[in-house]
Amino acid sequence: MANTTIATVGDSDFQEKVHNAELPVLVMFTATWSAPDRGVENSLTELASDYENKVFIYKCDIDASPNVASQYGIRMFPTLYIFKGRSTPTATRIGALPTAQLKSWIDANV
């Protein structure tokens, strides 16, 4: 598996990149100061190539994007949402989990 960088999404482009996406979208709501988020981001980076052309994966820094964070009531980190072409998430996961469990969760929800 090739490592890549997880793209960011925020207040200015959330509608376009997430709600209007042609593929399912996984968004990890994160805070730069949250240690568990780094582990989940590393897992998503590791898994990104597995989902190329199947799922868009983004991270959203709640400090840099307070409007989106407020809209979805993000209070715990990391919070993972899967969207499928609409503004309401179809799946939610809060908290860190190992790479294998993260992959299983994604597979079950996309």
PDB file as gemmi writes it, atoms N, CA and C in Angstrom:
CRYST1    1.000    1.000    1.000  90.00  90.00  90.00 P 1                      
ATOM      1  N   MET A   1       0.827  -1.176   0.000  1.00  0.00           N  
ATOM      2  CA  MET A   1       0.000   0.000   0.000  1.00  0.00           C  
ATOM      3  C   MET A   1       0.874   1.243   0.000  1.00  0.00           C  
ATOM      4  N   ALA A   2       0.582   2.140  -0.903  1.00  0.00           N  
ATOM      5  CA  ALA A   2       1.326   3.393  -0.971  1.00  0.00           C  
ATOM      6  C   ALA A   2       0.731   4.396   0.004  1.00  0.00           C  
ATOM      7  N   ASN A   3       1.600   5.125   0.659  1.00  0.00           N  
ATOM      8  CA  ASN A   3       1.131   6.164   1.555  1.00  0.00           C  
ATOM      9  C   ASN A   3       0.891   7.445   0.772  1.00  0.00           C  
ATOM     10  N   THR A   4      -0.214   8.093   1.071  1.00  0.00           N  
ATOM     11  CA  THR A   4      -0.540   9.363   0.464  1.00  0.00           C  
ATOM     12  C   THR A   4      -0.917  10.322   1.583  1.00  0.00           C  
ATOM     13  N   THR A   5      -1.184  11.550   1.211  1.00  0.00           N  
ATOM     14  CA  THR A   5      -1.640  12.536   2.173  1.00  0.00           C  
ATOM     15  C   THR A   5      -3.150  12.643   2.074  1.00  0.00           C  
ATOM     16  N   ILE A   6      -3.804  12.717   3.220  1.00  0.00           N  
ATOM     17  CA  ILE A   6      -5.254  12.891   3.238  1.00  0.00           C  
ATOM     18  C   ILE A   6      -5.552  14.355   2.943  1.00  0.00           C  
ATOM     19  N   ALA A   7      -6.394  14.609   1.950  1.00  0.00           N  
ATOM     20  CA  ALA A   7      -6.755  15.976   1.566  1.00  0.00           C  
ATOM     21  C   ALA A   7      -7.625  16.609   2.645  1.00  0.00           C  
ATOM     22  N   THR A   8      -7.642  17.919   2.657  1.00  0.00           N  
ATOM     23  CA  THR A   8      -8.465  18.627   3.629  1.00  0.00           C  
ATOM     24  C   THR A   8      -9.716  19.187   2.965  1.00  0.00           C  
ATOM     25  N   VAL A   9     -10.723  19.380   3.785  1.00  0.00           N  
ATOM     26  CA  VAL A   9     -11.972  20.001   3.370  1.00  0.00           C  
ATOM     27  C   VAL A   9     -12.372  20.940   4.504  1.00  0.00           C  
ATOM     28  N   GLY A  10     -13.070  22.014   4.176  1.00  0.00           N  
ATOM     29  CA  GLY A  10     -13.422  22.964   5.220  1.00  0.00           C  
ATOM     30  C   GLY A  10     -14.686  23.738   4.899  1.00  0.00           C  
ATOM     31  N   ASP A  11     -14.874  24.813   5.634  1.00  0.00           N  
ATOM     32  CA  ASP A  11     -16.082  25.622   5.483  1.00  0.00           C  
ATOM     33  C   ASP A  11     -16.334  26.051   4.044  1.00  0.00           C  
ATOM     34  N   SER A  12     -15.290  26.438   3.336  1.00  0.00           N  
ATOM     35  CA  SER A  12     -15.467  27.017   1.997  1.00  0.00           C  
ATOM     36  C   SER A  12     -15.768  25.987   0.905  1.00  0.00           C  
ATOM     37  N   ASP A  13     -15.397  24.731   1.103  1.00  0.00           N  
ATOM     38  CA  ASP A  13     -15.579  23.749   0.025  1.00  0.00           C  
ATOM     39  C   ASP A  13     -16.303  22.469   0.462  1.00  0.00           C  
ATOM     40  N   PHE A  14     -16.860  22.448   1.660  1.00  0.00           N  
ATOM     41  CA  PHE A  14     -17.518  21.248   2.162  1.00  0.00           C  
ATOM     42  C   PHE A  14     -18.706  20.843   1.282  1.00  0.00           C  
ATOM     43  N   GLN A  15     -19.544  21.797   0.934  1.00  0.00           N  
ATOM     44  CA  GLN A  15     -20.709  21.520   0.092  1.00  0.00           C  
ATOM     45  C   GLN A  15     -20.282  20.869  -1.225  1.00  0.00           C  
ATOM     46  N   GLU A  16     -19.323  21.474  -1.875  1.00  0.00           N  
ATOM     47  CA  GLU A  16     -18.872  20.985  -3.181  1.00  0.00           C  
ATOM     48  C   GLU A  16     -18.219  19.606  -3.091  1.00  0.00           C  
ATOM     49  N   LYS A  17     -17.260  19.447  -2.181  1.00  0.00           N  
ATOM     50  CA  LYS A  17     -16.474  18.216  -2.116  1.00  0.00           C  
ATOM     51  C   LYS A  17     -17.189  17.058  -1.428  1.00  0.00           C  
ATOM     52  N   VAL A  18     -18.101  17.356  -0.513  1.00  0.00           N  
ATOM     53  CA  VAL A  18     -18.731  16.293   0.268  1.00  0.00           C  
ATOM     54  C   VAL A  18     -20.167  16.050  -0.176  1.00  0.00           C  
ATOM     55  N   HIS A  19     -21.007  17.067  -0.071  1.00  0.00           N  
ATOM     56  CA  HIS A  19     -22.423  16.884  -0.385  1.00  0.00           C  
ATOM     57  C   HIS A  19     -22.674  16.607  -1.856  1.00  0.00           C  
ATOM     58  N   ASN A  20     -21.855  17.172  -2.727  1.00  0.00           N  
ATOM     59  CA  ASN A  20     -22.064  17.022  -4.169  1.00  0.00           C  
ATOM     60  C   ASN A  20     -21.153  15.975  -4.809  1.00  0.00           C  
ATOM     61  N   ALA A  21     -20.468  15.184  -4.023  1.00  0.00           N  
ATOM     62  CA  ALA A  21     -19.518  14.199  -4.556  1.00  0.00           C  
ATOM     63  C   ALA A  21     -20.234  13.059  -5.280  1.00  0.00           C  
ATOM     64  N   GLU A  22     -19.596  12.563  -6.312  1.00  0.00           N  
ATOM     65  CA  GLU A  22     -20.146  11.439  -7.074  1.00  0.00           C  
ATOM     66  C   GLU A  22     -19.890  10.098  -6.402  1.00  0.00           C  
ATOM     67  N   LEU A  23     -18.887  10.036  -5.544  1.00  0.00           N  
ATOM     68  CA  LEU A  23     -18.552   8.820  -4.796  1.00  0.00           C  
ATOM     69  C   LEU A  23     -18.874   9.035  -3.326  1.00  0.00           C  
ATOM     70  N   PRO A  24     -18.955   7.963  -2.543  1.00  0.00           N  
ATOM     71  CA  PRO A  24     -19.072   8.145  -1.096  1.00  0.00           C  
ATOM     72  C   PRO A  24     -17.871   8.937  -0.582  1.00  0.00           C  
ATOM     73  N   VAL A  25     -18.081   9.667   0.513  1.00  0.00           N  
ATOM     74  CA  VAL A  25     -17.035  10.503   1.094  1.00  0.00           C  
ATOM     75  C   VAL A  25     -16.900  10.185   2.576  1.00  0.00           C  
ATOM     76  N   LEU A  26     -15.681   9.930   3.003  1.00  0.00           N  
ATOM     77  CA  LEU A  26     -15.386   9.764   4.417  1.00  0.00           C  
ATOM     78  C   LEU A  26     -14.715  11.050   4.884  1.00  0.00           C  
ATOM     79  N   VAL A  27     -15.278  11.667   5.926  1.00  0.00           N  
ATOM     80  CA  VAL A  27     -14.682  12.866   6.502  1.00  0.00           C  
ATOM     81  C   VAL A  27     -14.283  12.557   7.937  1.00  0.00           C  
ATOM     82  N   MET A  28     -13.017  12.823   8.237  1.00  0.00           N  
ATOM     83  CA  MET A  28     -12.534  12.716   9.610  1.00  0.00           C  
ATOM     84  C   MET A  28     -12.480  14.125  10.179  1.00  0.00           C  
ATOM     85  N   PHE A  29     -13.364  14.411  11.142  1.00  0.00           N  
ATOM     86  CA  PHE A  29     -13.309  15.679  11.847  1.00  0.00           C  
ATOM     87  C   PHE A  29     -12.226  15.557  12.906  1.00  0.00           C  
ATOM     88  N   THR A  30     -11.304  16.501  12.887  1.00  0.00           N  
ATOM     89  CA  THR A  30     -10.109  16.396  13.692  1.00  0.00           C  
ATOM     90  C   THR A  30      -9.759  17.735  14.328  1.00  0.00           C  
ATOM     91  N   ALA A  31      -8.906  17.662  15.324  1.00  0.00           N  
ATOM     92  CA  ALA A  31      -8.316  18.853  15.927  1.00  0.00           C  
ATOM     93  C   ALA A  31      -6.816  18.594  16.007  1.00  0.00           C  
ATOM     94  N   THR A  32      -6.031  19.565  15.624  1.00  0.00           N  
ATOM     95  CA  THR A  32      -4.581  19.358  15.571  1.00  0.00           C  
ATOM     96  C   THR A  32      -4.004  19.009  16.937  1.00  0.00           C  
ATOM     97  N   TRP A  33      -4.671  19.388  17.994  1.00  0.00           N  
ATOM     98  CA  TRP A  33      -4.193  19.147  19.357  1.00  0.00           C  
ATOM     99  C   TRP A  33      -4.665  17.809  19.926  1.00  0.00           C  
ATOM    100  N   SER A  34      -5.441  17.041  19.178  1.00  0.00           N  
ATOM    101  CA  SER A  34      -5.988  15.769  19.661  1.00  0.00           C  
ATOM    102  C   SER A  34      -5.081  14.604  19.263  1.00  0.00           C  
ATOM    103  N   ALA A  35      -4.438  13.983  20.246  1.00  0.00           N  
ATOM    104  CA  ALA A  35      -3.504  12.876  19.977  1.00  0.00           C  
ATOM    105  C   ALA A  35      -4.155  11.684  19.285  1.00  0.00           C  
ATOM    106  N   PRO A  36      -5.352  11.213  19.691  1.00  0.00           N  
ATOM    107  CA  PRO A  36      -5.943  10.051  19.004  1.00  0.00           C  
ATOM    108  C   PRO A  36      -6.177  10.284  17.516  1.00  0.00           C  
ATOM    109  N   ASP A  37      -6.376  11.532  17.138  1.00  0.00           N  
ATOM    110  CA  ASP A  37      -6.617  11.841  15.731  1.00  0.00           C  
ATOM    111  C   ASP A  37      -5.430  11.469  14.850  1.00  0.00           C  
ATOM    112  N   ARG A  38      -4.231  11.632  15.355  1.00  0.00           N  
ATOM    113  CA  ARG A  38      -3.037  11.325  14.565  1.00  0.00           C  
ATOM    114  C   ARG A  38      -2.992   9.844  14.196  1.00  0.00           C  
ATOM    115  N   GLY A  39      -3.375   8.974  15.114  1.00  0.00           N  
ATOM    116  CA  GLY A  39      -3.383   7.545  14.822  1.00  0.00           C  
ATOM    117  C   GLY A  39      -4.399   7.189  13.756  1.00  0.00           C  
ATOM    118  N   VAL A  40      -5.591   7.773  13.841  1.00  0.00           N  
ATOM    119  CA  VAL A  40      -6.621   7.503  12.844  1.00  0.00           C  
ATOM    120  C   VAL A  40      -6.211   8.084  11.495  1.00  0.00           C  
ATOM    121  N   GLU A  41      -5.617   9.260  11.505  1.00  0.00           N  
ATOM    122  CA  GLU A  41      -5.143   9.838  10.244  1.00  0.00           C  
ATOM    123  C   GLU A  41      -4.073   8.948   9.615  1.00  0.00           C  
ATOM    124  N   ASN A  42      -3.172   8.415  10.415  1.00  0.00           N  
ATOM    125  CA  ASN A  42      -2.160   7.489   9.891  1.00  0.00           C  
ATOM    126  C   ASN A  42      -2.818   6.253   9.277  1.00  0.00           C  
ATOM    127  N   SER A  43      -3.839   5.719   9.944  1.00  0.00           N  
ATOM    128  CA  SER A  43      -4.556   4.556   9.409  1.00  0.00           C  
ATOM    129  C   SER A  43      -5.241   4.896   8.097  1.00  0.00           C  
ATOM    130  N   LEU A  44      -5.903   6.051   8.032  1.00  0.00           N  
ATOM    131  CA  LEU A  44      -6.563   6.461   6.789  1.00  0.00           C  
ATOM    132  C   LEU A  44      -5.554   6.664   5.669  1.00  0.00           C  
ATOM    133  N   THR A  45      -4.417   7.222   6.001  1.00  0.00           N  
ATOM    134  CA  THR A  45      -3.359   7.406   5.000  1.00  0.00           C  
ATOM    135  C   THR A  45      -2.899   6.050   4.474  1.00  0.00           C  
ATOM    136  N   GLU A  46      -2.749   5.101   5.375  1.00  0.00           N  
ATOM    137  CA  GLU A  46      -2.334   3.752   4.993  1.00  0.00           C  
ATOM    138  C   GLU A  46      -3.375   3.081   4.097  1.00  0.00           C  
ATOM    139  N   LEU A  47      -4.659   3.333   4.374  1.00  0.00           N  
ATOM    140  CA  LEU A  47      -5.746   2.688   3.633  1.00  0.00           C  
ATOM    141  C   LEU A  47      -6.148   3.437   2.359  1.00  0.00           C  
ATOM    142  N   ALA A  48      -5.711   4.657   2.194  1.00  0.00           N  
ATOM    143  CA  ALA A  48      -6.196   5.504   1.105  1.00  0.00           C  
ATOM    144  C   ALA A  48      -6.085   4.852  -0.267  1.00  0.00           C  
ATOM    145  N   SER A  49      -4.991   4.190  -0.533  1.00  0.00           N  
ATOM    146  CA  SER A  49      -4.830   3.579  -1.859  1.00  0.00           C  
ATOM    147  C   SER A  49      -5.828   2.449  -2.092  1.00  0.00           C  
ATOM    148  N   ASP A  50      -6.281   1.785  -1.021  1.00  0.00           N  
ATOM    149  CA  ASP A  50      -7.285   0.725  -1.155  1.00  0.00           C  
ATOM    150  C   ASP A  50      -8.624   1.263  -1.657  1.00  0.00           C  
ATOM    151  N   TYR A  51      -8.881   2.537  -1.378  1.00  0.00           N  
ATOM    152  CA  TYR A  51     -10.185   3.129  -1.705  1.00  0.00           C  
ATOM    153  C   TYR A  51     -10.132   4.118  -2.849  1.00  0.00           C  
ATOM    154  N   GLU A  52      -8.989   4.189  -3.519  1.00  0.00           N  
ATOM    155  CA  GLU A  52      -8.863   5.094  -4.658  1.00  0.00           C  
ATOM    156  C   GLU A  52      -9.934   4.762  -5.688  1.00  0.00           C  
ATOM    157  N   ASN A  53     -10.616   5.786  -6.176  1.00  0.00           N  
ATOM    158  CA  ASN A  53     -11.720   5.673  -7.143  1.00  0.00           C  
ATOM    159  C   ASN A  53     -12.954   4.983  -6.568  1.00  0.00           C  
ATOM    160  N   LYS A  54     -13.011   4.799  -5.252  1.00  0.00           N  
ATOM    161  CA  LYS A  54     -14.175   4.195  -4.597  1.00  0.00           C  
ATOM    162  C   LYS A  54     -14.761   5.098  -3.522  1.00  0.00           C  
ATOM    163  N   VAL A  55     -13.873   5.784  -2.802  1.00  0.00           N  
ATOM    164  CA  VAL A  55     -14.273   6.652  -1.690  1.00  0.00           C  
ATOM    165  C   VAL A  55     -13.320   7.836  -1.643  1.00  0.00           C  
ATOM    166  N   PHE A  56     -13.873   9.035  -1.517  1.00  0.00           N  
ATOM    167  CA  PHE A  56     -13.036  10.205  -1.254  1.00  0.00           C  
ATOM    168  C   PHE A  56     -12.815  10.275   0.253  1.00  0.00           C  
ATOM    169  N   ILE A  57     -11.583  10.536   0.670  1.00  0.00           N  
ATOM    170  CA  ILE A  57     -11.253  10.632   2.088  1.00  0.00           C  
ATOM    171  C   ILE A  57     -10.689  12.019   2.358  1.00  0.00           C  
ATOM    172  N   TYR A  58     -11.306  12.714   3.317  1.00  0.00           N  
ATOM    173  CA  TYR A  58     -10.878  14.058   3.696  1.00  0.00           C  
ATOM    174  C   TYR A  58     -10.758  14.164   5.207  1.00  0.00           C  
ATOM    175  N   LYS A  59      -9.974  15.141   5.642  1.00  0.00           N  
ATOM    176  CA  LYS A  59      -9.962  15.516   7.048  1.00  0.00           C  
ATOM    177  C   LYS A  59     -10.440  16.960   7.125  1.00  0.00           C  
ATOM    178  N   CYS A  60     -11.127  17.269   8.219  1.00  0.00           N  
ATOM    179  CA  CYS A  60     -11.655  18.600   8.433  1.00  0.00           C  
ATOM    180  C   CYS A  60     -11.224  19.058   9.816  1.00  0.00           C  
ATOM    181  N   ASP A  61     -10.353  20.051   9.875  1.00  0.00           N  
ATOM    182  CA  ASP A  61      -9.878  20.612  11.139  1.00  0.00           C  
ATOM    183  C   ASP A  61     -10.972  21.516  11.702  1.00  0.00           C  
ATOM    184  N   ILE A  62     -11.502  21.153  12.868  1.00  0.00           N  
ATOM    185  CA  ILE A  62     -12.630  21.893  13.427  1.00  0.00           C  
ATOM    186  C   ILE A  62     -12.245  23.303  13.845  1.00  0.00           C  
ATOM    187  N   ASP A  63     -10.988  23.533  14.182  1.00  0.00           N  
ATOM    188  CA  ASP A  63     -10.559  24.881  14.545  1.00  0.00           C  
ATOM    189  C   ASP A  63     -10.494  25.790  13.318  1.00  0.00           C  
ATOM    190  N   ALA A  64     -10.138  25.244  12.181  1.00  0.00           N  
ATOM    191  CA  ALA A  64     -10.055  26.010  10.941  1.00  0.00           C  
ATOM    192  C   ALA A  64     -11.406  26.099  10.229  1.00  0.00           C  
ATOM    193  N   SER A  65     -12.345  25.227  10.589  1.00  0.00           N  
ATOM    194  CA  SER A  65     -13.663  25.174   9.931  1.00  0.00           C  
ATOM    195  C   SER A  65     -14.774  25.124  10.977  1.00  0.00           C  
ATOM    196  N   PRO A  66     -14.941  26.189  11.746  1.00  0.00           N  
ATOM    197  CA  PRO A  66     -15.922  26.162  12.828  1.00  0.00           C  
ATOM    198  C   PRO A  66     -17.367  26.045  12.363  1.00  0.00           C  
ATOM    199  N   ASN A  67     -17.683  26.525  11.162  1.00  0.00           N  
ATOM    200  CA  ASN A  67     -19.066  26.452  10.682  1.00  0.00           C  
ATOM    201  C   ASN A  67     -19.495  25.011  10.427  1.00  0.00           C  
ATOM    202  N   VAL A  68     -18.651  24.247   9.753  1.00  0.00           N  
ATOM    203  CA  VAL A  68     -18.969  22.843   9.478  1.00  0.00           C  
ATOM    204  C   VAL A  68     -19.013  22.061  10.787  1.00  0.00           C  
ATOM    205  N   ALA A  69     -18.053  22.315  11.665  1.00  0.00           N  
ATOM    206  CA  ALA A  69     -18.012  21.624  12.956  1.00  0.00           C  
ATOM    207  C   ALA A  69     -19.288  21.903  13.747  1.00  0.00           C  
ATOM    208  N   SER A  70     -19.741  23.118  13.733  1.00  0.00           N  
ATOM    209  CA  SER A  70     -20.972  23.486  14.437  1.00  0.00           C  
ATOM    210  C   SER A  70     -22.197  22.847  13.778  1.00  0.00           C  
ATOM    211  N   GLN A  71     -22.232  22.852  12.456  1.00  0.00           N  
ATOM    212  CA  GLN A  71     -23.363  22.277  11.719  1.00  0.00           C  
ATOM    213  C   GLN A  71     -23.572  20.812  12.091  1.00  0.00           C  
ATOM    214  N   TYR A  72     -22.493  20.086  12.281  1.00  0.00           N  
ATOM    215  CA  TYR A  72     -22.595  18.662  12.584  1.00  0.00           C  
ATOM    216  C   TYR A  72     -22.428  18.349  14.075  1.00  0.00           C  
ATOM    217  N   GLY A  73     -22.314  19.380  14.896  1.00  0.00           N  
ATOM    218  CA  GLY A  73     -22.249  19.187  16.339  1.00  0.00           C  
ATOM    219  C   GLY A  73     -21.047  18.375  16.797  1.00  0.00           C  
ATOM    220  N   ILE A  74     -19.916  18.600  16.184  1.00  0.00           N  
ATOM    221  CA  ILE A  74     -18.713  17.834  16.509  1.00  0.00           C  
ATOM    222  C   ILE A  74     -18.201  18.245  17.887  1.00  0.00           C  
ATOM    223  N   ARG A  75     -18.111  17.265  18.796  1.00  0.00           N  
ATOM    224  CA  ARG A  75     -17.648  17.529  20.147  1.00  0.00           C  
ATOM    225  C   ARG A  75     -16.553  16.576  20.609  1.00  0.00           C  
ATOM    226  N   MET A  76     -16.412  15.446  19.932  1.00  0.00           N  
ATOM    227  CA  MET A  76     -15.407  14.446  20.307  1.00  0.00           C  
ATOM    228  C   MET A  76     -14.547  14.152  19.090  1.00  0.00           C  
ATOM    229  N   PHE A  77     -13.306  13.729  19.366  1.00  0.00           N  
ATOM    230  CA  PHE A  77     -12.347  13.516  18.280  1.00  0.00           C  
ATOM    231  C   PHE A  77     -11.673  12.171  18.403  1.00  0.00           C  
ATOM    232  N   PRO A  78     -11.372  11.561  17.296  1.00  0.00           N  
ATOM    233  CA  PRO A  78     -11.860  11.915  15.971  1.00  0.00           C  
ATOM    234  C   PRO A  78     -13.313  11.480  15.796  1.00  0.00           C  
ATOM    235  N   THR A  79     -14.022  12.205  14.965  1.00  0.00           N  
ATOM    236  CA  THR A  79     -15.364  11.813  14.551  1.00  0.00           C  
ATOM    237  C   THR A  79     -15.295  11.543  13.055  1.00  0.00           C  
ATOM    238  N   LEU A  80     -15.746  10.370  12.656  1.00  0.00           N  
ATOM    239  CA  LEU A  80     -15.739   9.976  11.242  1.00  0.00           C  
ATOM    240  C   LEU A  80     -17.168   9.908  10.733  1.00  0.00           C  
ATOM    241  N   TYR A  81     -17.424  10.537   9.613  1.00  0.00           N  
ATOM    242  CA  TYR A  81     -18.733  10.485   8.954  1.00  0.00           C  
ATOM    243  C   TYR A  81     -18.520   9.957   7.544  1.00  0.00           C  
ATOM    244  N   ILE A  82     -19.484   9.169   7.090  1.00  0.00           N  
ATOM    245  CA  ILE A  82     -19.532   8.775   5.678  1.00  0.00           C  
ATOM    246  C   ILE A  82     -20.776   9.408   5.074  1.00  0.00           C  
ATOM    247  N   PHE A  83     -20.574  10.095   3.977  1.00  0.00           N  
ATOM    248  CA  PHE A  83     -21.657  10.743   3.239  1.00  0.00           C  
ATOM    249  C   PHE A  83     -21.801  10.054   1.891  1.00  0.00           C  
ATOM    250  N   LYS A  84     -23.040   9.973   1.416  1.00  0.00           N  
ATOM    251  CA  LYS A  84     -23.286   9.410   0.093  1.00  0.00           C  
ATOM    252  C   LYS A  84     -24.194  10.353  -0.686  1.00  0.00           C  
ATOM    253  N   GLY A  85     -23.594  11.441  -1.184  1.00  0.00           N  
ATOM    254  CA  GLY A  85     -24.311  12.364  -2.055  1.00  0.00           C  
ATOM    255  C   GLY A  85     -25.421  13.148  -1.395  1.00  0.00           C  
ATOM    256  N   ARG A  86     -25.313  13.398  -0.115  1.00  0.00           N  
ATOM    257  CA  ARG A  86     -26.306  14.222   0.563  1.00  0.00           C  
ATOM    258  C   ARG A  86     -25.677  14.854   1.797  1.00  0.00           C  
ATOM    259  N   SER A  87     -26.411  15.735   2.439  1.00  0.00           N  
ATOM    260  CA  SER A  87     -25.841  16.477   3.561  1.00  0.00           C  
ATOM    261  C   SER A  87     -25.928  15.742   4.896  1.00  0.00           C  
ATOM    262  N   THR A  88     -26.679  14.655   4.946  1.00  0.00           N  
ATOM    263  CA  THR A  88     -26.793  13.870   6.171  1.00  0.00           C  
ATOM    264  C   THR A  88     -25.867  12.661   6.083  1.00  0.00           C  
ATOM    265  N   PRO A  89     -25.025  12.466   7.090  1.00  0.00           N  
ATOM    266  CA  PRO A  89     -24.134  11.297   7.038  1.00  0.00           C  
ATOM    267  C   PRO A  89     -24.924   9.992   7.111  1.00  0.00           C  
ATOM    268  N   THR A  90     -24.434   8.993   6.408  1.00  0.00           N  
ATOM    269  CA  THR A  90     -25.073   7.680   6.428  1.00  0.00           C  
ATOM    270  C   THR A  90     -24.443   6.750   7.455  1.00  0.00           C  
ATOM    271  N   ALA A  91     -23.270   7.123   7.951  1.00  0.00           N  
ATOM    272  CA  ALA A  91     -22.594   6.322   8.983  1.00  0.00           C  
ATOM    273  C   ALA A  91     -21.724   7.248   9.822  1.00  0.00           C  
ATOM    274  N   THR A  92     -21.606   6.914  11.106  1.00  0.00           N  
ATOM    275  CA  THR A  92     -20.820   7.719  12.041  1.00  0.00           C  
ATOM    276  C   THR A  92     -20.000   6.808  12.928  1.00  0.00           C  
ATOM    277  N   ARG A  93     -18.790   7.239  13.212  1.00  0.00           N  
ATOM    278  CA  ARG A  93     -17.919   6.517  14.154  1.00  0.00           C  
ATOM    279  C   ARG A  93     -17.159   7.571  14.959  1.00  0.00           C  
ATOM    280  N   ILE A  94     -17.210   7.460  16.266  1.00  0.00           N  
ATOM    281  CA  ILE A  94     -16.507   8.394  17.133  1.00  0.00           C  
ATOM    282  C   ILE A  94     -15.429   7.640  17.888  1.00  0.00           C  
ATOM    283  N   GLY A  95     -14.231   8.203  17.867  1.00  0.00           N  
ATOM    284  CA  GLY A  95     -13.125   7.607  18.593  1.00  0.00           C  
ATOM    285  C   GLY A  95     -12.155   6.870  17.688  1.00  0.00           C  
ATOM    286  N   ALA A  96     -10.994   6.608  18.256  1.00  0.00           N  
ATOM    287  CA  ALA A  96      -9.931   5.927  17.519  1.00  0.00           C  
ATOM    288  C   ALA A  96     -10.204   4.432  17.445  1.00  0.00           C  
ATOM    289  N   LEU A  97      -9.732   3.807  16.375  1.00  0.00           N  
ATOM    290  CA  LEU A  97      -9.814   2.366  16.237  1.00  0.00           C  
ATOM    291  C   LEU A  97      -8.668   1.893  15.373  1.00  0.00           C  
ATOM    292  N   PRO A  98      -8.253   0.634  15.554  1.00  0.00           N  
ATOM    293  CA  PRO A  98      -7.135   0.092  14.772  1.00  0.00           C  
ATOM    294  C   PRO A  98      -7.454   0.064  13.275  1.00  0.00           C  
ATOM    295  N   THR A  99      -6.412   0.030  12.486  1.00  0.00           N  
ATOM    296  CA  THR A  99      -6.550   0.068  11.033  1.00  0.00           C  
ATOM    297  C   THR A  99      -7.497  -1.006  10.505  1.00  0.00           C  
ATOM    298  N   ALA A 100      -7.378  -2.241  10.979  1.00  0.00           N  
ATOM    299  CA  ALA A 100      -8.239  -3.331  10.488  1.00  0.00           C  
ATOM    300  C   ALA A 100      -9.705  -3.063  10.795  1.00  0.00           C  
ATOM    301  N   GLN A 101      -9.997  -2.545  11.973  1.00  0.00           N  
ATOM    302  CA  GLN A 101     -11.389  -2.235  12.329  1.00  0.00           C  
ATOM    303  C   GLN A 101     -11.896  -1.038  11.533  1.00  0.00           C  
ATOM    304  N   LEU A 102     -11.026  -0.074  11.288  1.00  0.00           N  
ATOM    305  CA  LEU A 102     -11.403   1.066  10.468  1.00  0.00           C  
ATOM    306  C   LEU A 102     -11.757   0.612   9.061  1.00  0.00           C  
ATOM    307  N   LYS A 103     -10.951  -0.266   8.497  1.00  0.00           N  
ATOM    308  CA  LYS A 103     -11.225  -0.806   7.159  1.00  0.00           C  
ATOM    309  C   LYS A 103     -12.558  -1.548   7.140  1.00  0.00           C  
ATOM    310  N   SER A 104     -12.808  -2.358   8.146  1.00  0.00           N  
ATOM    311  CA  SER A 104     -14.086  -3.092   8.221  1.00  0.00           C  
ATOM    312  C   SER A 104     -15.265  -2.132   8.292  1.00  0.00           C  
ATOM    313  N   TRP A 105     -15.128  -1.063   9.078  1.00  0.00           N  
ATOM    314  CA  TRP A 105     -16.210  -0.077   9.206  1.00  0.00           C  
ATOM    315  C   TRP A 105     -16.467   0.601   7.858  1.00  0.00           C  
ATOM    316  N   ILE A 106     -15.395   0.998   7.184  1.00  0.00           N  
ATOM    317  CA  ILE A 106     -15.558   1.634   5.880  1.00  0.00           C  
ATOM    318  C   ILE A 106     -16.229   0.663   4.901  1.00  0.00           C  
ATOM    319  N   ASP A 107     -15.730  -0.555   4.829  1.00  0.00           N  
ATOM    320  CA  ASP A 107     -16.288  -1.544   3.907  1.00  0.00           C  
ATOM    321  C   ASP A 107     -17.780  -1.791   4.166  1.00  0.00           C  
ATOM    322  N   ALA A 108     -18.164  -1.811   5.419  1.00  0.00           N  
ATOM    323  CA  ALA A 108     -19.566  -2.073   5.772  1.00  0.00           C  
ATOM    324  C   ALA A 108     -20.483  -0.903   5.451  1.00  0.00           C  
ATOM    325  N   ASN A 109     -19.907   0.274   5.261  1.00  0.00           N  
ATOM    326  CA  ASN A 109     -20.748   1.466   5.108  1.00  0.00           C  
ATOM    327  C   ASN A 109     -20.623   2.174   3.772  1.00  0.00           C  
ATOM    328  N   VAL A 110     -19.819   1.651   2.861  1.00  0.00           N  
ATOM    329  CA  VAL A 110     -19.761   2.244   1.529  1.00  0.00           C  
ATOM    330  C   VAL A 110     -20.179   1.225   0.523  1.00  0.00           C  
TER     331      VAL A 110                                                      
END                                                                             
